[in-house]
Amino acid sequence: MTRWSVGRGPVGLTVNSDKNVLVVIACERKLQQFTTHGTQLQTIRLQPDIELPNQVIQLSSGQFVISHSGGTQHRVCLVDDKGAAVRSFGSTPGSGPTKMDKPVGLAADEHGNILVADQLNNRLLVLDPTLTSARKMSVSLDGGLVRPSSLWYDESRGRLYVGESRGKRVIILHNA
C-alpha cells in the first residue's frame, strides 16, 4: 500500500494519459497532479466562479476539464493553468438542452467529445470538444439511468462504464 497526503476532502480522482494521478479537492477548490508514487507535480487553484468542483479529466491537448455544481452554477469548464474557466457549458441548474443539474462524472471519447454524468437529470450528455453544443446520449435500459455519478471510457474496447449513485449498479455501454 502506498499513500500520500492531499488537501481536505478529495472528491474527483482520475489518471491521465501520462499515468499521473489527478485529484480534485472540492472544499479547497484546487486540482492536484501526482506521480503514481505520490510526488506532487502541480497544484492549480481554481477561480471562485468554479464552485464545488467534482471531477477532472485531462484532454490529449493537456488541458483540464472540470465539472462543478454549486449554488448558482452547474457547468463543465475547460480551465487554464491559472484555474480560470476558459470555456464552459451550462449555467444555472436545470434540465433544458443547455443546462445541467449536478454534473459530476466526466470522460472523453476517442473523438475528443466530453461525456458528462448529469446526475440529477438522470442522463448522460455528450459535449463537443469546444463545449458549445450538447446532445443527450441514448441509453436504453429498464427504468433508465438512476443518478449517474461516475464515468470511465475504455477507448481500446469502445465501452463506457457508468456508475450510479442511487441505482446501485454499474452499466457498461458498448460502442458508446
N, C-alpha and C positions, 0 to 999 in steps of 0.2 A: 504494500500500500504506500502510495505517495500522497502527500497533502501539502498545501501551502495556503497562506492567508490571503484573502481578498477583502474587499470592503464589506460593509454591513449589508446583509440581505441580497446575496447573489440570486438572480432570477433567471436570466437567459444564459444558456451555455451552448456553445457550438464549436466546431472545429473547422478551420478554413482549409483552403487547398494546400497551404504550406504546412499543414498539420499543427498549427498553433491553436491554442485554446482561447476562445473569445468569451468573456464573461460580462454580463450587464449587471451593474449594481444599481437597482432601482432607486432606493432611498437617497443615494448619493449622486444620482444622475451622472453616472460615468460608465465608460466602456474600458475594459482592460484586456490586454493581449499577453498571453504567456506561452512559453515553450511547454512541451509536454512534461518537462522536468521541473516546471514551476518558476523559471526565470522570467521576470516581468519584462516585456519588450516595449509596452506602450500603455499610456493611460490617456484617454480622451474625456475631458469634462464636457458633458452635454449642456447646451444652452438652455436657459429657463423655459423656453417655449416647448421643449421636449419633456412633457410631463409624464411621470411614471413609465419609464421605458420598460419594455417586456422582453424582447428578443432582438438578436442581431444576427445578420449574416454578412459575409464579405463577398462581394462580387469578383469575378475574374479580373476586373479592372483595378481591383484593390480598394474600391470604395465600399463604405459600410452602409447597410440599410438597417434601420431600427424601427420596430413597431412600438407605439406608445399610446396609452389611453389614460387621460387624467380627467380632471373636472370639465375642461372646456374643449379639449382636442382629442380626437381619436384618429390617428394618422399612421402612415408608413412614410418614413423620411429617409432620403439619401443625405448623409451627413459628411461634412468635410473633416479634415484633421484637427480643426478647432472646435468640433462638436456642434457646429451650426447646421441647420437644415438648409440644404442647397435646393432641393426639390422635395415636394411632398404630395401625397394623395390622401384625401379625407378631410374632415373638418369637424364640426360638432357631431356628437353621436347621433346615429340614425340608421335607417335601413334602405335609403334610396340608392340609386346607382353610383353616386359619388360620395356616399357616406359609409361609415363602418361603426360598429358598436363593440368595442373592446377587441381591436386587432391584436392578436398575440403571436402565434406561431408563424414563422417565416421559412421559406425555402426558395431556391432559384432553380429553374429548369435549364436544360441544355441550350435553350434559345435566349436565355437572359431574362425571361419573364420572372416576376416576383410572385410567388404563391403565398397567400395570406389566409390564416385561420381567423375568420371574422366571428369570434366566439359567441357573442350574444345574439347575432343574427343567424346562428346555426348554418353557416355557409362557408365555402371556400371561394376566394376571389383570385383571379389571375390578372395581375397588373402588367402592363407593357413595361419594357426596360426604362422608358423615360418617365414613368409614373404619371402619365397623362390620361390613360384610359384603363378601365377595368371591365371584366366580364365575370359572371358567376360561373364557376366550374360545375358542370352537371355531374351529380353523384346520385346514382340510383341504388338505394338500399332501403330495406324495411325500416320505416319510422324516420328516415332521413338522418342527417347529422345531429348530434346532441352535444352542443358546446365543444366544437373542435378547438383544441388548445395547442397542440404541438405538431410540427411537420418535419419530415425529413424526406428529401428527394434522392433516390438511388439512380443516378444517371446511367450507370452501366446496365441496369435492368429496366429502366423506364418505369420505375414504380414510385408512387408517392405514399408514404406511410403517414397516417393521420391518427393522432391520439386524441381521445375525447375525455374531457374532464368530468362530465356527468354521464356519458353513455357507457363508461366503464369498459371500453374496448379500443382496440387498435384496428384500423381499417387500412387495407392495402389496395390501392388503386393501380391497376396495371395499365401500361401505356398512357400514363397521365400527361 
